[in-house]
């Protein structure tokens, strides 16, 4: 397994160096029926995350249900539905392979989430003065702190 993790790490580093991404989105590990598979997936995710954090690139994580909800509109959508919607949303000529569709779906989910969060933050800043927002955030933080 370690040689495979090194390949993942090195390949992600190469992508970062070539394309200089601003951020990364990745799927959360789900609780699989096979614990060994879940552990291996977690190790692979860790190698990819470490590769981008070396350049201080922020990482966003989404559950499979969040991605499916964002792309298909239904959290428990089938893989074929995700593939179909990715093809439509990106105006692709042919159906992407399953793994490629999953990666593109995560990217689309992140782009939409990022856009929404930016708009919400902007609207809140326009509507409320910074000192009011700071006081609200401060109260929330204290309320949930033990």
Backbone as JSON Lines, residues from 0, in Angstrom:
{"i":0,"aa":"X","n":[0.81,-1.21,0.0],"ca":[0.0,0.0,0.0],"c":[0.85,1.28,0.0]}
{"i":1,"aa":"X","n":[1.95,1.37,0.78],"ca":[2.74,2.61,0.78],"c":[3.19,3.07,-0.62]}
{"i":2,"aa":"X","n":[3.62,2.18,-1.52],"ca":[4.0,2.67,-2.86],"c":[2.82,3.32,-3.6]}
{"i":3,"aa":"X","n":[1.62,2.8,-3.41],"ca":[0.44,3.39,-4.05],"c":[0.12,4.76,-3.46]}
{"i":4,"aa":"X","n":[0.29,4.9,-2.15],"ca":[0.06,6.19,-1.51],"c":[1.05,7.23,-2.01]}
{"i":5,"aa":"X","n":[2.29,6.8,-2.24],"ca":[3.31,7.7,-2.78],"c":[2.92,8.14,-4.19]}
{"i":6,"aa":"X","n":[2.38,7.25,-4.99],"ca":[1.94,7.6,-6.34],"c":[0.84,8.65,-6.27]}
{"i":7,"aa":"X","n":[-0.13,8.44,-5.37],"ca":[-1.23,9.41,-5.21],"c":[-0.65,10.76,-4.79]}
{"i":8,"aa":"X","n":[0.2,10.75,-3.78],"ca":[0.81,11.98,-3.28],"c":[1.57,12.7,-4.4]}
{"i":9,"aa":"X","n":[2.45,11.98,-5.09],"ca":[3.27,12.58,-6.14],"c":[2.41,13.11,-7.29]}
{"i":10,"aa":"X","n":[1.4,12.35,-7.69],"ca":[0.54,12.79,-8.8],"c":[-0.27,14.04,-8.43]}
{"i":11,"aa":"X","n":[-0.77,14.08,-7.21],"ca":[-1.51,15.28,-6.78],"c":[-0.56,16.47,-6.68]}
{"i":12,"aa":"X","n":[0.65,16.26,-6.2],"ca":[1.65,17.34,-6.15],"c":[1.92,17.87,-7.55]}
{"i":13,"aa":"X","n":[2.02,16.95,-8.52],"ca":[2.28,17.35,-9.91],"c":[1.12,18.21,-10.45]}
{"i":14,"aa":"X","n":[-0.11,17.81,-10.13],"ca":[-1.28,18.58,-10.56],"c":[-1.25,19.97,-9.93]}
{"i":15,"aa":"X","n":[-0.92,20.04,-8.65],"ca":[-0.86,21.33,-7.95],"c":[0.21,22.22,-8.58]}
{"i":16,"aa":"X","n":[1.36,21.65,-8.87],"ca":[2.44,22.45,-9.46],"c":[2.09,22.9,-10.88]}
{"i":17,"aa":"X","n":[1.42,22.05,-11.63],"ca":[1.09,22.4,-13.02],"c":[-0.06,23.4,-13.11]}
{"i":18,"aa":"X","n":[-1.1,23.24,-12.29],"ca":[-2.32,24.02,-12.45],"c":[-2.54,25.09,-11.37]}
{"i":19,"aa":"X","n":[-1.79,25.06,-10.3],"ca":[-1.91,26.03,-9.2],"c":[-3.35,26.27,-8.75]}
{"i":20,"aa":"X","n":[-4.04,25.23,-8.28],"ca":[-5.43,25.43,-7.85],"c":[-5.51,26.29,-6.59]}
{"i":21,"aa":"X","n":[-6.65,26.97,-6.44],"ca":[-6.87,27.81,-5.26],"c":[-7.43,27.02,-4.1]}
{"i":22,"aa":"X","n":[-8.12,25.93,-4.4],"ca":[-8.73,25.1,-3.36],"c":[-8.99,23.71,-3.9]}
{"i":23,"aa":"X","n":[-9.32,22.81,-2.98],"ca":[-9.57,21.42,-3.35],"c":[-10.84,20.95,-2.67]}
{"i":24,"aa":"X","n":[-11.61,20.13,-3.37],"ca":[-12.79,19.5,-2.79],"c":[-12.62,18.0,-2.9]}
{"i":25,"aa":"X","n":[-13.04,17.3,-1.86],"ca":[-12.87,15.85,-1.83],"c":[-14.07,15.24,-1.09]}
{"i":26,"aa":"X","n":[-14.36,14.01,-1.44],"ca":[-15.49,13.32,-0.8],"c":[-15.07,12.76,0.55]}
{"i":27,"aa":"X","n":[-15.93,12.91,1.54],"ca":[-15.69,12.32,2.86],"c":[-15.69,10.81,2.77]}
{"i":28,"aa":"X","n":[-14.96,10.18,3.67],"ca":[-15.0,8.73,3.76],"c":[-16.36,8.33,4.31]}
{"i":29,"aa":"X","n":[-16.97,7.38,3.67],"ca":[-18.25,6.88,4.14],"c":[-18.0,5.57,4.89]}
{"i":30,"aa":"X","n":[-18.92,5.2,5.72],"ca":[-18.79,3.97,6.45],"c":[-19.16,2.82,5.52]}
{"i":31,"aa":"X","n":[-18.15,2.14,5.04],"ca":[-18.36,1.06,4.07],"c":[-18.71,-0.24,4.79]}
{"i":32,"aa":"X","n":[-19.24,-1.15,4.04],"ca":[-19.52,-2.47,4.6],"c":[-18.24,-3.21,4.9]}
{"i":33,"aa":"X","n":[-17.21,-2.9,4.14],"ca":[-15.92,-3.55,4.33],"c":[-14.97,-2.56,5.01]}
{"i":34,"aa":"X","n":[-14.67,-2.76,6.3],"ca":[-13.8,-1.82,7.02],"c":[-12.42,-1.67,6.39]}
{"i":35,"aa":"X","n":[-11.89,-2.73,5.8],"ca":[-10.58,-2.67,5.17],"c":[-10.6,-1.68,4.0]}
{"i":36,"aa":"X","n":[-11.68,-1.7,3.22],"ca":[-11.82,-0.76,2.1],"c":[-11.9,0.68,2.6]}
{"i":37,"aa":"X","n":[-12.65,0.89,3.67],"ca":[-12.78,2.24,4.23],"c":[-11.43,2.75,4.72]}
{"i":38,"aa":"X","n":[-10.64,1.89,5.34],"ca":[-9.31,2.31,5.81],"c":[-8.4,2.66,4.65]}
{"i":39,"aa":"X","n":[-8.42,1.86,3.59],"ca":[-7.59,2.14,2.42],"c":[-8.02,3.45,1.76]}
{"i":40,"aa":"X","n":[-9.32,3.67,1.66],"ca":[-9.82,4.9,1.08],"c":[-9.38,6.1,1.93]}
{"i":41,"aa":"X","n":[-9.44,5.94,3.24],"ca":[-9.0,7.01,4.14],"c":[-7.52,7.34,3.96]}
{"i":42,"aa":"X","n":[-6.72,6.31,3.77],"ca":[-5.29,6.53,3.55],"c":[-5.04,7.26,2.22]}
{"i":43,"aa":"X","n":[-5.78,6.88,1.19],"ca":[-5.63,7.54,-0.11],"c":[-6.06,9.0,-0.03]}
{"i":44,"aa":"X","n":[-7.16,9.26,0.67],"ca":[-7.62,10.64,0.87],"c":[-6.55,11.45,1.61]}
{"i":45,"aa":"X","n":[-5.99,10.82,2.64],"ca":[-4.96,11.48,3.43],"c":[-3.75,11.87,2.6]}
{"i":46,"aa":"X","n":[-3.33,10.98,1.7],"ca":[-2.19,11.29,0.83],"c":[-2.51,12.47,-0.08]}
{"i":47,"aa":"X","n":[-3.73,12.49,-0.64],"ca":[-4.13,13.59,-1.53],"c":[-4.25,14.91,-0.76]}
{"i":48,"aa":"X","n":[-4.83,14.84,0.42],"ca":[-5.0,16.06,1.23],"c":[-3.64,16.61,1.66]}
{"i":49,"aa":"X","n":[-2.75,15.74,2.09],"ca":[-1.4,16.19,2.49],"c":[-0.67,16.84,1.31]}
{"i":50,"aa":"X","n":[-0.88,16.31,0.11],"ca":[-0.21,16.85,-1.07],"c":[-0.62,18.28,-1.34]}
{"i":51,"aa":"X","n":[-1.88,18.62,-1.13],"ca":[-2.32,20.0,-1.4],"c":[-2.07,20.93,-0.22]}
{"i":52,"aa":"X","n":[-2.12,20.4,0.99],"ca":[-1.91,21.28,2.14],"c":[-0.46,21.73,2.26]}
{"i":53,"aa":"X","n":[0.44,21.08,1.57],"ca":[1.84,21.53,1.56],"c":[1.95,22.93,0.96]}
{"i":54,"aa":"X","n":[0.99,23.29,0.11],"ca":[0.96,24.63,-0.48],"c":[-0.14,25.49,0.14]}
{"i":55,"aa":"X","n":[-0.59,25.1,1.33],"ca":[-1.64,25.84,2.05],"c":[-2.92,26.01,1.24]}
{"i":56,"aa":"X","n":[-3.24,25.01,0.46],"ca":[-4.48,25.04,-0.33],"c":[-5.6,24.53,0.57]}
{"i":57,"aa":"X","n":[-6.68,25.32,0.73],"ca":[-7.78,24.86,1.57],"c":[-8.5,23.66,0.96]}
{"i":58,"aa":"X","n":[-8.97,22.79,1.83],"ca":[-9.65,21.57,1.39],"c":[-11.08,21.57,1.94]}
{"i":59,"aa":"X","n":[-12.03,21.38,1.04],"ca":[-13.45,21.26,1.43],"c":[-13.84,19.79,1.29]}
{"i":60,"aa":"X","n":[-14.62,19.31,2.24],"ca":[-15.05,17.91,2.21],"c":[-16.56,17.84,2.15]}
{"i":61,"aa":"X","n":[-17.06,16.93,1.32],"ca":[-18.5,16.74,1.14],"c":[-18.84,15.27,1.23]}
{"i":62,"aa":"X","n":[-19.98,14.98,1.83],"ca":[-20.45,13.59,1.86],"c":[-21.01,13.24,0.49]}
{"i":63,"aa":"X","n":[-21.12,11.96,0.22],"ca":[-21.7,11.51,-1.05],"c":[-23.12,12.04,-1.19]}
{"i":64,"aa":"X","n":[-23.88,12.04,-0.11],"ca":[-25.26,12.53,-0.16],"c":[-25.32,14.02,-0.46]}
{"i":65,"aa":"X","n":[-24.39,14.81,0.07],"ca":[-24.35,16.24,-0.22],"c":[-24.09,16.47,-1.71]}
{"i":66,"aa":"X","n":[-23.17,15.71,-2.27],"ca":[-22.83,15.85,-3.69],"c":[-24.03,15.47,-4.55]}
{"i":67,"aa":"X","n":[-24.65,14.33,-4.23],"ca":[-25.81,13.89,-5.01],"c":[-26.96,14.89,-4.9]}
{"i":68,"aa":"X","n":[-27.17,15.43,-3.72],"ca":[-28.23,16.43,-3.52],"c":[-27.96,17.66,-4.37]}
{"i":69,"aa":"X","n":[-26.71,18.1,-4.41],"ca":[-26.35,19.29,-5.16],"c":[-26.46,19.08,-6.67]}
{"i":70,"aa":"X","n":[-26.15,17.88,-7.14],"ca":[-26.1,17.63,-8.58],"c":[-27.43,17.12,-9.12]}
{"i":71,"aa":"X","n":[-28.04,16.18,-8.42],"ca":[-29.26,15.53,-8.91],"c":[-30.51,16.11,-8.25]}
{"i":72,"aa":"X","n":[-30.35,16.63,-7.02],"ca":[-31.5,17.12,-6.28],"c":[-32.07,16.08,-5.35]}
{"i":73,"aa":"X","n":[-31.38,14.95,-5.24],"ca":[-31.82,13.85,-4.39],"c":[-30.58,13.21,-3.78]}
{"i":74,"aa":"X","n":[-30.51,13.18,-2.45],"ca":[-29.32,12.7,-1.76],"c":[-28.99,11.24,-1.95]}
{"i":75,"aa":"X","n":[-29.97,10.45,-2.32],"ca":[-29.72,9.01,-2.5],"c":[-29.84,8.61,-3.96]}
{"i":76,"aa":"X","n":[-29.41,9.5,-4.86],"ca":[-29.48,9.25,-6.3],"c":[-28.51,8.13,-6.69]}
{"i":77,"aa":"X","n":[-28.84,7.44,-7.76],"ca":[-27.98,6.38,-8.29],"c":[-26.81,6.99,-9.05]}
{"i":78,"aa":"X","n":[-25.74,6.21,-9.19],"ca":[-24.56,6.68,-9.91],"c":[-24.89,7.09,-11.34]}
{"i":79,"aa":"X","n":[-25.78,6.35,-11.97],"ca":[-26.16,6.66,-13.36],"c":[-26.83,8.03,-13.44]}
{"i":80,"aa":"X","n":[-27.61,8.38,-12.42],"ca":[-28.25,9.7,-12.39],"c":[-27.21,10.81,-12.26]}
{"i":81,"aa":"X","n":[-26.21,10.58,-11.44],"ca":[-25.14,11.56,-11.26],"c":[-24.39,11.73,-12.59]}
{"i":82,"aa":"X","n":[-24.05,10.62,-13.23],"ca":[-23.37,10.69,-14.52],"c":[-24.19,11.49,-15.53]}
{"i":83,"aa":"X","n":[-25.47,11.21,-15.59],"ca":[-26.34,11.88,-16.54],"c":[-26.39,13.39,-16.28]}
{"i":84,"aa":"X","n":[-26.54,13.77,-15.02],"ca":[-26.63,15.2,-14.68],"c":[-25.3,15.91,-14.92]}
{"i":85,"aa":"X","n":[-24.18,15.26,-14.66],"ca":[-22.87,15.86,-14.94],"c":[-22.74,16.11,-16.43]}
{"i":86,"aa":"X","n":[-23.16,15.15,-17.23],"ca":[-23.13,15.3,-18.69],"c":[-23.96,16.51,-19.13]}
{"i":87,"aa":"X","n":[-25.15,16.65,-18.56],"ca":[-26.03,17.76,-18.91],"c":[-25.48,19.1,-18.42]}
{"i":88,"aa":"X","n":[-25.07,19.14,-17.14],"ca":[-24.59,20.4,-16.55],"c":[-23.34,20.94,-17.23]}
{"i":89,"aa":"X","n":[-22.48,20.03,-17.68],"ca":[-21.23,20.46,-18.32],"c":[-21.31,20.42,-19.85]}
{"i":90,"aa":"X","n":[-22.49,20.09,-20.35],"ca":[-22.71,20.04,-21.8],"c":[-21.67,19.16,-22.51]}
{"i":91,"aa":"X","n":[-21.48,17.96,-21.97],"ca":[-20.52,17.02,-22.54],"c":[-21.15,16.25,-23.7]}
{"i":92,"aa":"X","n":[-20.34,15.87,-24.66],"ca":[-20.84,15.11,-25.81],"c":[-21.18,13.67,-25.48]}
{"i":93,"aa":"X","n":[-20.46,13.11,-24.53],"ca":[-20.72,11.72,-24.16],"c":[-20.74,11.57,-22.65]}
{"i":94,"aa":"X","n":[-21.25,10.46,-22.2],"ca":[-21.35,10.18,-20.77],"c":[-19.95,9.99,-20.19]}
{"i":95,"aa":"X","n":[-19.61,10.71,-19.12],"ca":[-18.29,10.5,-18.5],"c":[-18.25,9.16,-17.78]}
{"i":96,"aa":"X","n":[-17.05,8.61,-17.64],"ca":[-16.88,7.37,-16.89],"c":[-17.32,7.63,-15.45]}
{"i":97,"aa":"X","n":[-17.66,6.58,-14.75],"ca":[-18.21,6.68,-13.4],"c":[-17.3,7.48,-12.46]}
{"i":98,"aa":"X","n":[-16.02,7.15,-12.42],"ca":[-15.09,7.84,-11.51],"c":[-14.92,9.3,-11.91]}
{"i":99,"aa":"X","n":[-14.84,9.56,-13.22],"ca":[-14.71,10.94,-13.7],"c":[-15.97,11.74,-13.36]}
{"i":100,"aa":"X","n":[-17.13,11.11,-13.5],"ca":[-18.4,11.78,-13.17],"c":[-18.44,12.12,-11.68]}
{"i":101,"aa":"X","n":[-17.96,11.21,-10.83],"ca":[-17.92,11.47,-9.39],"c":[-17.02,12.67,-9.09]}
{"i":102,"aa":"X","n":[-15.84,12.71,-9.7],"ca":[-14.91,13.81,-9.45],"c":[-15.5,15.14,-9.94]}
{"i":103,"aa":"X","n":[-16.1,15.12,-11.12],"ca":[-16.71,16.34,-11.65],"c":[-17.9,16.78,-10.8]}
{"i":104,"aa":"X","n":[-18.66,15.81,-10.29],"ca":[-19.8,16.13,-9.43],"c":[-19.34,16.81,-8.14]}
{"i":105,"aa":"X","n":[-18.24,16.34,-7.57],"ca":[-17.7,16.96,-6.36],"c":[-17.25,18.39,-6.67]}
{"i":106,"aa":"X","n":[-16.61,18.58,-7.83],"ca":[-16.17,19.92,-8.22],"c":[-17.36,20.85,-8.42]}
{"i":107,"aa":"X","n":[-18.41,20.36,-9.08],"ca":[-19.62,21.17,-9.29],"c":[-20.29,21.51,-7.96]}
{"i":108,"aa":"X","n":[-20.38,20.53,-7.08],"ca":[-20.98,20.74,-5.76],"c":[-20.2,21.82,-5.01]}
{"i":109,"aa":"X","n":[-18.88,21.74,-5.05],"ca":[-18.06,22.72,-4.35],"c":[-18.21,24.11,-4.97]}
{"i":110,"aa":"X","n":[-18.2,24.18,-6.28],"ca":[-18.34,25.48,-6.95],"c":[-19.67,26.14,-6.57]}
{"i":111,"aa":"X","n":[-20.74,25.36,-6.56],"ca":[-22.05,25.91,-6.2],"c":[-22.11,26.3,-4.73]}
{"i":112,"aa":"X","n":[-21.55,25.48,-3.87],"ca":[-21.54,25.78,-2.43],"c":[-20.72,27.03,-2.17]}
{"i":113,"aa":"X","n":[-19.57,27.13,-2.8],"ca":[-18.69,28.28,-2.64],"c":[-19.4,29.57,-3.08]}
{"i":114,"aa":"X","n":[-20.06,29.49,-4.24],"ca":[-20.76,30.66,-4.77],"c":[-21.86,31.11,-3.81]}
{"i":115,"aa":"X","n":[-22.63,30.15,-3.31],"ca":[-23.72,30.46,-2.38],"c":[-23.17,31.08,-1.1]}
{"i":116,"aa":"X","n":[-22.12,30.5,-0.54],"ca":[-21.55,31.03,0.7],"c":[-20.98,32.43,0.49]}
{"i":117,"aa":"X","n":[-20.36,32.68,-0.65],"ca":[-19.83,34.01,-0.95],"c":[-20.96,35.02,-1.04]}
{"i":118,"aa":"X","n":[-22.03,34.66,-1.73],"ca":[-23.18,35.56,-1.86],"c":[-23.84,35.84,-0.51]}
{"i":119,"aa":"X","n":[-23.99,34.8,0.31],"ca":[-24.6,34.99,1.63],"c":[-23.75,35.9,2.5]}
{"i":120,"aa":"X","n":[-22.45,35.69,2.49],"ca":[-21.55,36.52,3.28],"c":[-21.61,37.96,2.81]}
{"i":121,"aa":"X","n":[-21.62,38.14,1.5],"ca":[-21.68,39.48,0.92],"c":[-22.98,40.19,1.3]}
{"i":122,"aa":"X","n":[-24.09,39.48,1.18],"ca":[-25.39,40.08,1.52],"c":[-25.48,40.42,3.0]}
{"i":123,"aa":"X","n":[-24.95,39.53,3.85],"ca":[-24.98,39.8,5.29],"c":[-24.13,41.03,5.61]}
{"i":124,"aa":"X","n":[-22.98,41.17,4.93],"ca":[-22.11,42.32,5.16],"c":[-22.77,43.61,4.71]}
{"i":125,"aa":"X","n":[-23.54,43.55,3.61],"ca":[-24.24,44.73,3.12],"c":[-25.37,45.13,4.07]}
{"i":126,"aa":"X","n":[-26.02,44.14,4.62],"ca":[-27.23,44.39,5.42],"c":[-26.9,44.83,6.84]}
{"i":127,"aa":"X","n":[-25.84,44.25,7.41],"ca":[-25.51,44.52,8.8],"c":[-24.1,45.09,8.9]}
{"i":128,"aa":"X","n":[-23.88,46.08,9.76],"ca":[-22.53,46.61,9.98],"c":[-21.62,45.53,10.57]}
{"i":129,"aa":"X","n":[-20.33,45.66,10.34],"ca":[-19.36,44.66,10.79],"c":[-19.43,44.42,12.3]}
{"i":130,"aa":"X","n":[-19.66,45.48,13.1],"ca":[-19.7,45.29,14.55],"c":[-20.9,44.47,14.97]}
{"i":131,"aa":"X","n":[-22.02,44.59,14.24],"ca":[-23.21,43.79,14.56],"c":[-22.95,42.33,14.21]}
{"i":132,"aa":"X","n":[-22.38,42.08,13.02],"ca":[-22.07,40.7,12.63],"c":[-21.08,40.08,13.61]}
{"i":133,"aa":"X","n":[-20.08,40.85,14.03],"ca":[-19.11,40.34,14.99],"c":[-19.75,39.97,16.31]}
{"i":134,"aa":"X","n":[-20.68,40.8,16.77],"ca":[-21.38,40.53,18.02],"c":[-22.24,39.27,17.9]}
{"i":135,"aa":"X","n":[-22.91,39.11,16.75],"ca":[-23.75,37.92,16.54],"c":[-22.87,36.68,16.53]}
{"i":136,"aa":"X","n":[-21.77,36.73,15.78],"ca":[-20.87,35.57,15.72],"c":[-20.29,35.27,17.09]}
{"i":137,"aa":"X","n":[-19.94,36.3,17.84],"ca":[-19.38,36.12,19.17],"c":[-20.37,35.45,20.11]}
{"i":138,"aa":"X","n":[-21.63,35.88,20.04],"ca":[-22.66,35.28,20.88],"c":[-22.86,33.81,20.53]}
{"i":139,"aa":"X","n":[-22.9,33.53,19.25],"ca":[-23.09,32.12,18.84],"c":[-21.96,31.26,19.35]}
{"i":140,"aa":"X","n":[-20.74,31.78,19.2],"ca":[-19.59,31.0,19.64],"c":[-19.67,30.71,21.13]}
{"i":141,"aa":"X","n":[-20.01,31.73,21.93],"ca":[-20.09,31.54,23.37],"c":[-21.23,30.6,23.75]}
{"i":142,"aa":"X","n":[-22.33,30.69,23.01],"ca":[-23.49,29.88,23.34],"c":[-23.18,28.39,23.21]}
{"i":143,"aa":"X","n":[-22.35,28.03,22.22],"ca":[-22.09,26.62,21.98],"c":[-20.79,26.13,22.6]}
{"i":144,"aa":"X","n":[-20.11,26.99,23.33],"ca":[-18.88,26.62,23.97],"c":[-19.19,26.04,25.36]}
{"i":145,"aa":"X","n":[-18.57,24.93,25.68],"ca":[-18.78,24.32,27.0],"c":[-17.8,24.86,28.01]}
